[in-house]
Amino acid sequence: MTYLRCSIGKWSIDLYSQEAVEIFKKINDEGVTVFRKQPGFISYRLMRASSDVTVAVAEWKSEELGKVGAENYRRWLRESGIWDKLVLQTYDGETVASS
């Protein structure tokens, strides 16, 4: 089975604002590229759950590759300045069912 990381982001900005639109575009254009370059990466999804909460799910071939890849992505978040606008709570584990 694969390895999943689910991160709930609590943001300090309105996620329906123009600033958020620009951040989501940057994540889609640059952040997803960071994921795609990582060995073992399978997929990434980001959902706006409310005006200040997002839910992200990243799937990896293994826990080892997922943890390294996630740290590389978080480094990018810090370098891009996006990290300063949110607090993440992350859950991770082996996939036990999928479609």
N, C-alpha and C positions, 0 to 999 in steps of 0.2 A: 504494500500500500504506500501511498504518497504521504507527504508531510504538509500540514496546513498551518498558516499563521493568520490569525484574525485580530486586527487592531481596531479598537474603538478610539476615535480621535475627538477630543473635546477642544473646540476652537475658540479663540478670543475675538474672532471676527464674524460678521454676518455672512453665512455661506451662500446667501442669495445676492450679495453685493457684487459690484464690478471687480473689486479686488479679489474676491473668491473665484470669479469666472477666470481671471487671469492666472490665479494659482492652479486651478484645475487644468487649465490648458498647459501650463508649464509641467505639471505632473504627467499629463497625458503625452506630451511631446518629449520631455527630457527624462522624467522619473521612470517612465515605463521602459525607456531605452536602457537605463541603468539595470533594471531587472533583467531585460532580455539578454544582456551581455554576461549574466551570471551563469555558471555551470549548474545544471540541474533545475533551472527555472522552468515552470510549466505555464502558470497564468497568474494574472493580477486583476482584481476588480475593486473599484472604489465607489461607494454609494453615499450620497448625501442623505442622511436619515432625518435631519431637522436643520434649523437655521444655525446650529452650532455643534452638530455631531455628524461625523462620518464613520462608516464601517468599511474596512478594507480587508480583503482576503487574498492571500498569496499562496500558491500551491507550488511545491517543490518535489523533486524526486527522492530526497532524503532529508532527514533532520540536520545532518552535518552541513550539507550544501545550503539548506534553507537559513540556518543561523548565520552563516558567513554572508550569504546574499542579502539578508535583511540588514545586517550591520553596514554593508556597503550602501544600501539604499538610505539608511538613516544618516550616514555620513553626507550623502548628497542632500538630504533634507536640511541638515545643519548648514552646509556650504551655501545652499540656495536662499537661506533665510526663512524658509517655510517653517522649520522646526520651532522658531520663536513664537509662532502663532497657534501652537497646539500642544496638548498633552496627550500622550498615547498610553492606552492600557492594552496590552497584548496577551492573547491566549494562543497556545500552540499545542500541536499534537499530531499523532498518526491519524490519517484518514481511515475511518471505519466503515463508511458507506459512500458510494458516489454513483453518478449516472453518466 
